Structure formats: C-alpha cells, structure tokens
Amino acid sequence: MLINPETLADALETAPSWAKVALTMPSQRLREDARLEIGKHLYEVIYQPGEDDQQLALPL
C-alpha cells in the first residue's frame, strides 16, 4: 500500500467519530484518549494485509 496524503485522509474519514470530536474537548484526558484511538485506527488501516495478499497473517 502506498502511504500518501490521500491514503491518510481516507483513513481519517473512517476513524471513530467520538475520537474526532474528543480531539477538541477541553479535557486533557479525553484528548489523549482520542489521540491514541485515532493513532490505532490509522495504524490498522495502513498496515492491514491487502485483500489480494496470498500470505497468511501470523497470529499475534
């Protein structure tokens, strides 16, 4: 997968809505939780195996 601004923008669009909203909250704890959730989401979207990939994923 090619990582470019469009790929990241598409991934952000599918991030959980609560996390996107929580980034703007006055509570530092909520902002930190949201930052972590969006980071996890971006990581999963970017580094998930492709649909046409013939290699099996290793168990975690």
N, C-alpha and C positions, 0 to 999 in steps of 0.2 A: 504494500500500500504506500502510495506517495503521500507524504505529510506536507501539506501546504496550507495557506490561509483558508482556502475553501473547505478543505477537509476538517479543519478545526472549527470553522463556522457551522458546518453541518452537525458536527458532534455537539457543539454547544446548544444548538437548536433542540436536540433531543435530551438534554440534561433535565433533571427533575426541576419542575417549576418552583417548588418550595426553596430549593437551593439558590436559584437565580434571584428570587425575591429576597432571601435572607442575606445576600451579599450587601444589601443596602440598609439593613437593620442597625439601630444604634447599639445593640447588644454585641459586645465583642465575642462572646461565646457562640452566638448564632452565626456571626460572620465566619468564625473559624470552622464551625461545623459545615457550613455551606461551601467554604473553600475546599475542604477535604472531600466532600461529596462530589463536587464538580471535577476535582482532580482525579478521583477514582473513575468517574464516568468517562472522562477523556481518555484515560489510560486503557480502559476496557474497549472503547470504540477503536482506538488506534492500533492496539496490539492484539486484538482478537484474530484468530486464524480466519483466513479467507474461505468463502464457500466452496471455491473450486480447488482448495488445497487438498492434496491426496495424503498428506502426512497426518497421522493420528496425534492428538494433543496428549502430552504427558500428564498423568494425574498429579494434582498438587498436594 
